[in-house]
Amino acid sequence: MTKKKILLIEDDEQMAELLERFLVEQALKVSHVTRPSEAMALLELEKFDLIILDLSLPEMDGLDLCLKIREITDIYLIISSARSDLDDKLIGFENGADDYLPKPYSPKELLARIKSIFKRDGFLKTESIENKRFVLDDEATQISFDAEVLKLTLAEYDILKLLINRMGQTVSREAIANSIDSHRFDSGVESINILIGRIRKKLDPQKYDTFIQTVRGIGYRFVEK
């Protein structure tokens, strides 16, 4: 099996050395950069499977870099940061992060989250769901809408898959939170609302609630138009 390639964006050299050594020992390939400009240049030249992104970086804040990365790629992205404030977490997920891991943490916890992502990416049994406009491919972790693959983060994929599977039914916010694999996000109401908003925009930027309707006080309902 080809080794997975990880881009580590971390300006703390000691932390980066620790993580890089540990991940390489786990048969992963790691490229380390300290500056956002280096990261963007490398992403243009090479293909990576996952990004580990620190937030306190030179040149620009990691949350802004997350947005810039999402402009050119939808590969998996884990934020690794000493900033554990809820607002930073919410902005991180809103800007496209798949997971948020507050420092300090054990490298083993980071590895567990990476393995969870890669397991979903390549080792799940295929489950294809089709209707007139949506095609869901669980092996590829993809959902196509009108024959075009949607660019979804893992958390967005989990939510949209659940809503499509329960089309026409009201799904509670608790059920939505429980559907998201691993520790991808803070499961509060604000996080769910942000993720739903991002999915709505990707489905139909002009008509915000075309497919996902809000059921006040309960959750959401998916209705195909």
Summary of the structure (lengths in Angstrom):
residues: 225
radius of gyration: 17.7
end to end distance: 42.0
largest distance: 53.0
contacts: 683
relative contact order: 0.11
helix: 41%
strand: 21%
